[in-house]
Amino acid sequence: MKPVAILTLGFCVLLPFVCLAAVDADSRGSAGKSPEPTADPPAAKAPVPRAPLPRAPGGAKPSRDQVGAMIDAVADEFGVERQLVRAVVAAESNFNAHAVSPVGAVGLMQVMPATAGDYGVKSHEALFDPKTNLKTGTRHLKRLLKKYQGDYGRVIMAYNAGEGVVDRTNSNVTYQETLNYTEAVIKHYRRQGGSASTQGALSKVHALRGMRNKGQARRLLKRYLDPSLLSLKVKPTLSLRSLNPALHKVGPESRPMFELDVEAMP
């Protein structure tokens, strides 16, 4: 028997299995691969452009005295206390009829165009007219006074933060801006000689500020405090048998079961 023939025969016998194994391995490798993408991934949505802020008109603005006279006339027309309207104007715009806030509030009483639409004012240009602005803001104050039954604290908070926030939080608004604003309006109101009692509203502002500070402290502790810092190293002071609470003696000569291991503390 020729060795060459045996080798050739063996190779021929094994060849089908080698080929099948190669095909099987190739098929497994292909199945494990992700299919090639057939289309480009969807493009990211472009950010919605922010609407431009209203632009104040040119020309002279009414003086503080002129604004004061208009405030008195408008407040009397709608039956709202003059001192309250003056306090809101002082806190909102400091009597600047051309004031525009970073969020688009306009004029003396910093009326938002959306709010003005509820009172028939359809354009922000109209809100730069001082009398239109005062009438719109004062009408809004009057509605809030009716809704909150003359509670100046809730009225002022709602004028700044919105009725939805006041109602949703049961008048416990903790926005820093709203708390500062409410306190500022109350102080202006008192300086103007307002007659309504505002001490309760001011006390609530201080209480809400304390709630806000406590909430911030809890969040900071949760975020930054390492719980391992609270662990204490202790060592037993008694025998192992006496560490059983049922066997621990109580009396003037008894010792604590554990004490701080000062040497092990950092």
PyMOL commands that set and color helices and strands:
alter all, ss='L'
color gray80, all
select helices_A, chain A and resi 3-32+64-78+82-93+113-117+124-127+130-147+152-161+163-168+176-191+199-224+227-230+241-243+262-264
alter helices_A, ss='H'
color red, helices_A
select strands_A, chain A and resi 234-236+258-260
alter strands_A, ss='S'
color yellow, strands_A
deselect
rebuild
show_as cartoon
